[in-house]
């Protein structure tokens, strides 16, 4: 009841407290952060956005920064994606922003409300927690947490071809490095048929950008089939969002972590098969883990290529490169290795 009364009061003052976005600012050219330490110092929204959960809770919440102190949140029945919540489980969107003493978000479809505030380290070591109130249910407090991929920093096994370890971009055509990281927009010089691969990537923090302008890149297997990279944290998980196989299929779950988190793709790619006459007898297949969770399980890639592929013509019985797409967003990569089959 206490938070219900606070929420009613906030509804009255919220329009006065929320900062207004500059209408002349182009969202596609909005302010961008590529360093989490700098983002944390310069933008309070970066510290608030993220995942909120505690062990045993009936709900998990993902809070997405939209710029100028505004947020949207997704309340997930059962927990977080990959940790209790599955596609098809209840999922409700709330919106709101800065209010006196914190941040208030509400739903237009129900009486659900969220109050985000700064708390002591005893409540959350990450500095923030939220109180969730759903119609007919008891208020619950959830601390902000930071999940990491269980394969982050995985060492290349015996027989692996190391394509990037932070020391050199020599394994890439016109590869460029910045602060020990590999920039997007390059092909691997070595080509592969079937393989397993480990790739770590980081999307920028662009809170005012929307859609495909928000940390866009992609990993193209054989230079033809794209596993999408995008800051699509909290979204529904479509084929053009992070984890999707572009224009082919959506991921089983949206396992995308918040922007400026290091994330992992672990991929098992089986090349197309051909007979002795060069006729294709089977399409390539792919299994993909995003941040340690299987999001595609032995999916058939029934196209010669997906959108924006740099390769020309139909597939042939030959190896192909790994292509890291440059989509005019500062997406960076590290720890890339491939084990040929």
ZIRA-V236012 format. One record per backbone hydrogen bond with DSSP energy under -0.5 kcal/mol. NH is the residue of the N-H (numbers start at 1). CO is the residue of the C=O. E is the energy in kcal/mol with one decimal. If there is no record, write none. Layout:
# ZIRA-V236012
nh = (NH & NH)
co = (CO & CO)
e = (E & E)
This chain:
# ZIRA-V236012
nh = (5 & 6 & 7 & 8 & 9 & 10 & 11 & 12 & 12 & 13 & 14 & 16 & 17 & 18 & 19 & 23 & 25 & 27 & 29 & 30 & 33 & 36 & 39 & 40 & 41 & 42 & 43 & 46 & 47 & 47 & 48 & 49 & 50 & 51 & 52 & 53 & 57 & 60 & 60 & 61 & 62 & 63 & 63 & 64 & 64 & 66 & 67 & 70 & 71 & 72 & 73 & 74 & 75 & 75 & 76 & 76 & 77 & 77 & 78 & 79 & 80 & 82 & 83 & 85 & 89 & 92 & 94 & 95 & 96 & 97 & 98 & 99 & 102 & 103 & 104 & 105 & 106 & 107 & 113 & 114 & 115 & 116 & 117 & 119 & 123 & 124 & 126 & 127 & 129 & 130 & 131 & 132 & 132 & 133 & 137 & 140 & 142 & 144 & 145 & 152 & 154 & 160 & 161 & 162 & 163 & 163 & 164 & 172 & 173 & 175 & 178 & 181 & 182 & 183 & 184 & 185 & 186 & 188 & 189 & 190 & 192 & 195 & 196 & 197 & 198 & 199 & 200 & 201 & 202 & 205 & 206 & 209 & 213 & 214 & 215 & 217 & 219 & 220 & 220 & 221 & 221 & 222 & 223 & 223 & 224 & 225 & 226 & 227 & 228 & 228 & 229 & 231 & 232 & 235 & 241 & 243 & 244 & 245 & 246 & 246 & 248 & 249 & 252 & 255 & 260 & 261 & 263 & 265 & 266 & 267 & 268 & 269 & 269 & 270 & 271 & 273 & 275 & 278 & 281 & 282 & 284 & 285 & 286 & 287 & 288 & 289 & 290 & 291 & 291 & 293 & 295 & 296 & 298 & 299 & 301 & 302 & 303 & 306 & 309 & 311 & 318 & 320 & 323 & 323 & 324 & 325 & 325 & 327 & 327 & 331 & 332 & 333 & 334 & 336 & 337 & 337 & 338 & 339 & 340 & 341)
co = (1 & 2 & 3 & 4 & 5 & 6 & 7 & 8 & 9 & 9 & 10 & 13 & 13 & 14 & 68 & 21 & 22 & 25 & 26 & 27 & 205 & 34 & 35 & 36 & 37 & 38 & 39 & 43 & 43 & 44 & 44 & 45 & 63 & 145 & 61 & 143 & 54 & 76 & 79 & 52 & 74 & 50 & 61 & 62 & 72 & 70 & 70 & 67 & 96 & 64 & 94 & 62 & 73 & 92 & 60 & 74 & 75 & 90 & 58 & 76 & 83 & 85 & 80 & 80 & 86 & 75 & 73 & 106 & 71 & 104 & 69 & 102 & 99 & 116 & 97 & 114 & 95 & 112 & 133 & 105 & 131 & 103 & 129 & 127 & 120 & 120 & 144 & 124 & 117 & 142 & 115 & 130 & 140 & 113 & 134 & 132 & 130 & 128 & 51 & 149 & 151 & 157 & 338 & 160 & 161 & 336 & 336 & 169 & 187 & 172 & 181 & 178 & 333 & 176 & 331 & 324 & 324 & 322 & 171 & 171 & 320 & 269 & 339 & 267 & 337 & 265 & 334 & 263 & 332 & 33 & 204 & 206 & 210 & 211 & 213 & 229 & 227 & 218 & 323 & 219 & 225 & 321 & 220 & 321 & 221 & 221 & 224 & 219 & 226 & 244 & 217 & 214 & 230 & 232 & 238 & 228 & 241 & 249 & 226 & 244 & 245 & 245 & 295 & 253 & 203 & 258 & 201 & 199 & 289 & 197 & 287 & 195 & 267 & 285 & 269 & 282 & 279 & 275 & 273 & 273 & 301 & 270 & 299 & 268 & 296 & 266 & 293 & 264 & 289 & 290 & 288 & 288 & 296 & 286 & 284 & 300 & 301 & 224 & 306 & 223 & 316 & 192 & 220 & 321 & 186 & 218 & 323 & 216 & 325 & 329 & 202 & 182 & 200 & 164 & 198 & 335 & 161 & 196 & 338 & 194)
e = (-2.2 & -1.9 & -2.6 & -2.0 & -2.0 & -2.5 & -2.1 & -0.9 & -0.6 & -1.3 & -2.8 & -1.2 & -1.5 & -2.6 & -0.5 & -0.5 & -1.7 & -0.6 & -1.5 & -1.5 & -2.1 & -0.5 & -2.6 & -2.2 & -1.3 & -2.1 & -2.3 & -1.2 & -0.7 & -0.8 & -1.1 & -2.6 & -2.4 & -0.8 & -2.9 & -1.9 & -2.2 & -2.1 & -0.7 & -2.3 & -2.0 & -3.2 & -0.5 & -0.5 & -3.4 & -2.8 & -0.6 & -1.5 & -2.8 & -2.0 & -2.8 & -2.4 & -0.5 & -3.0 & -3.3 & -0.6 & -0.6 & -2.2 & -3.5 & -1.2 & -1.0 & -1.1 & -2.7 & -1.9 & -2.6 & -2.1 & -2.7 & -2.7 & -2.1 & -1.6 & -0.9 & -2.8 & -2.1 & -2.1 & -2.4 & -2.5 & -2.7 & -1.5 & -2.1 & -2.8 & -1.9 & -2.9 & -2.4 & -2.2 & -1.7 & -2.1 & -0.5 & -1.7 & -2.1 & -2.5 & -2.3 & -0.5 & -3.0 & -2.5 & -2.3 & -2.0 & -2.8 & -2.3 & -3.1 & -1.5 & -2.0 & -1.9 & -4.0 & -0.7 & -0.7 & -2.1 & -2.0 & -1.8 & -2.7 & -1.5 & -2.3 & -1.5 & -2.6 & -2.8 & -0.9 & -2.8 & -1.4 & -2.1 & -3.0 & -0.5 & -2.8 & -2.3 & -1.9 & -2.5 & -2.6 & -2.5 & -1.7 & -2.2 & -2.1 & -2.7 & -0.8 & -1.3 & -2.0 & -1.4 & -0.8 & -2.6 & -2.3 & -0.6 & -3.1 & -0.6 & -2.7 & -0.7 & -1.1 & -0.7 & -1.9 & -1.8 & -0.6 & -2.7 & -0.7 & -2.8 & -2.0 & -2.6 & -1.9 & -1.9 & -1.7 & -1.9 & -2.7 & -2.5 & -1.4 & -0.9 & -2.8 & -1.9 & -2.2 & -1.2 & -1.8 & -1.5 & -2.7 & -2.9 & -2.3 & -2.4 & -2.8 & -3.1 & -0.6 & -2.9 & -0.5 & -1.8 & -2.4 & -2.1 & -2.9 & -1.4 & -0.5 & -2.2 & -2.0 & -2.1 & -2.1 & -2.6 & -2.3 & -2.6 & -0.6 & -1.4 & -2.8 & -1.6 & -0.6 & -2.9 & -3.0 & -1.2 & -1.6 & -3.1 & -1.5 & -0.9 & -2.3 & -3.0 & -2.1 & -0.5 & -2.7 & -2.6 & -0.7 & -0.7 & -0.7 & -2.2 & -1.9 & -2.1 & -2.1 & -2.1 & -1.9 & -0.5 & -2.3 & -3.2 & -0.6 & -2.5)
